[in-house]
Amino acid sequence: MANEVDGPLTASDVAKRAGLTVPGAQKALGRLFRSGFISRVGGGRNHQYEIRCSDRLMQIILELFQAEKERYEQLVIAIKKKIKNLTPHPHAAWIQGFPKEIGEPLTLGLLHETRHLTNCVRQLRTKLNQMENDFDLTIELEGYTKADISELKFGDFTALYG
């Protein structure tokens, strides 16, 4: 989020962007303010906050965030390319589980016809092996058929195909 902001934000803006409650955002902003990563701008009751880009440590952190964003985008592009090369093509594919801690896997979902699902999952598993080494992460695959759709819970996911 730090790389996507051009100007100051209020606590409610930060809450919306970060998926937090307003009190949760205020608490986080207070900590960041006390740590010196952000500063208050403007006046009045509704404080606005902005990143202290002049701070060298903050510049390094922003560069790190940008590098991680680019790495994620490269990963998604590479996965999409592998999925598009599957035959026959799946009905849909998505990222259904993001790692929350170091060492946890990235989980992909794949929707296909029953008769092609096992073969398609095997094909994709083979294609992803080198990518796991390149990106230093584990990728798990979950295969689904149309009969499974009603039981799927689509919370936080990223569409990859279909």
C-alpha positions in Angstrom: 0.0 0.0 0.0 2.9 2.4 0.7 3.9 2.3 -3.0 0.4 3.1 -4.2 -0.2 6.3 -2.2 0.6 9.7 -3.7 -0.6 12.0 -0.9 -1.8 12.1 2.7 -4.6 9.8 3.9 -7.0 9.9 6.8 -7.4 7.0 9.2 -10.6 6.0 7.5 -8.9 5.9 4.1 -6.1 3.8 5.5 -8.7 1.5 7.1 -10.5 0.9 3.8 -7.2 0.3 1.9 -5.8 -2.0 4.5 -8.9 -3.9 5.3 -8.9 -2.7 8.9 -11.4 -1.1 11.2 -11.0 2.6 11.7 -9.9 2.1 15.4 -7.4 -0.5 14.2 -6.1 1.8 11.5 -5.8 4.6 14.1 -3.8 2.3 16.4 -1.5 1.3 13.6 -1.0 4.9 12.5 -0.2 5.9 16.0 2.6 3.3 16.2 3.9 4.3 12.8 3.8 8.0 13.8 5.7 7.3 17.1 8.2 5.2 15.1 8.9 8.1 12.7 7.8 6.3 9.6 4.8 8.7 9.0 4.0 12.3 9.8 0.8 14.2 10.5 -0.1 16.8 7.9 -2.8 19.5 8.0 -4.8 20.6 10.9 -8.3 20.1 12.3 -10.0 17.1 13.9 -9.5 14.7 11.0 -5.7 14.1 11.0 -4.1 13.1 7.8 -0.9 11.0 7.6 1.8 10.6 5.0 4.9 8.6 4.6 8.1 10.3 5.5 9.8 9.7 2.2 12.8 11.9 3.2 13.8 9.4 5.9 16.5 7.1 4.5 15.2 4.0 6.4 11.7 4.7 4.9 13.2 4.9 1.4 14.8 1.5 1.9 11.6 0.1 3.2 9.7 1.5 0.2 12.2 0.0 -2.2 11.8 -3.4 -0.4 8.0 -3.1 -0.8 8.3 -2.2 -4.5 10.7 -5.2 -5.0 8.1 -7.6 -3.3 5.3 -6.1 -5.4 7.3 -6.7 -8.6 8.2 -10.2 -7.5 4.5 -11.0 -6.8 3.5 -9.7 -10.3 6.2 -11.8 -11.9 5.0 -14.8 -10.1 1.4 -14.3 -11.2 2.4 -13.7 -14.8 4.5 -16.9 -14.7 1.7 -19.0 -13.2 -0.8 -17.6 -15.8 1.5 -18.6 -18.6 1.8 -22.2 -17.3 -2.0 -22.4 -16.9 -2.6 -21.1 -20.5 -0.4 -23.9 -21.8 -2.5 -26.7 -20.2 -4.4 -28.9 -22.6 -7.3 -29.1 -22.5 -7.7 -25.7 -20.9 -9.3 -25.6 -17.5 -12.5 -23.7 -16.9 -10.9 -21.5 -14.3 -7.9 -21.2 -12.1 -7.2 -18.9 -9.1 -4.9 -18.3 -6.1 -7.1 -19.3 -3.2 -4.6 -19.2 -0.3 -1.8 -16.8 0.3 1.0 -17.6 2.7 0.6 -15.8 6.0 4.0 -16.8 7.4 7.4 -17.8 6.0 7.3 -21.4 4.8 3.6 -21.7 4.2 2.5 -22.6 0.7 0.7 -20.6 -2.0 -2.5 -22.6 -2.8 -3.9 -22.6 -6.3 -7.4 -23.8 -7.3 -8.2 -25.4 -10.6 -11.6 -26.0 -12.0 -11.9 -28.6 -14.8 -14.2 -31.4 -16.1 -14.0 -34.6 -14.0 -12.4 -36.6 -16.9 -9.6 -34.1 -17.3 -9.0 -32.9 -13.8 -6.4 -35.4 -12.6 -4.3 -35.1 -15.8 -4.5 -31.3 -15.7 -3.4 -31.1 -12.1 -0.5 -33.4 -12.9 0.5 -31.3 -15.9 0.4 -28.1 -13.9 2.3 -29.7 -11.0 5.1 -30.6 -13.4 5.2 -27.1 -14.9 5.3 -25.5 -11.5 8.2 -27.5 -10.1 11.0 -25.2 -11.5 9.0 -22.1 -10.6 8.9 -23.2 -7.0 12.7 -23.3 -7.0 13.0 -19.9 -8.9 10.7 -18.1 -6.5 11.7 -20.1 -3.4 8.2 -21.0 -2.4 5.9 -24.1 -2.2 2.8 -24.1 -4.4 0.0 -26.5 -3.6 -2.8 -27.4 -6.1 -6.4 -28.1 -5.3 -8.5 -29.6 -8.1 -12.2 -29.0 -8.4 -15.1 -30.1 -10.6 -18.4 -28.3 -11.2 -19.9 -30.5 -8.5 -17.5 -28.9 -6.0 -18.5 -25.2 -6.8 -21.3 -25.0 -4.3 -19.0 -25.9 -1.4 -16.2 -23.5 -2.4 -15.7 -20.5 -0.2 -14.3 -17.6 -2.3 -13.0 -15.1 0.3 -9.7 -13.6 -0.6 -8.7 -14.9 -4.0 -6.9 -13.8 -7.2 -8.3 -15.0 -10.6 -5.7 -16.4 -12.9 -7.7 -17.9 -15.7 -11.3 -18.2 -17.0 
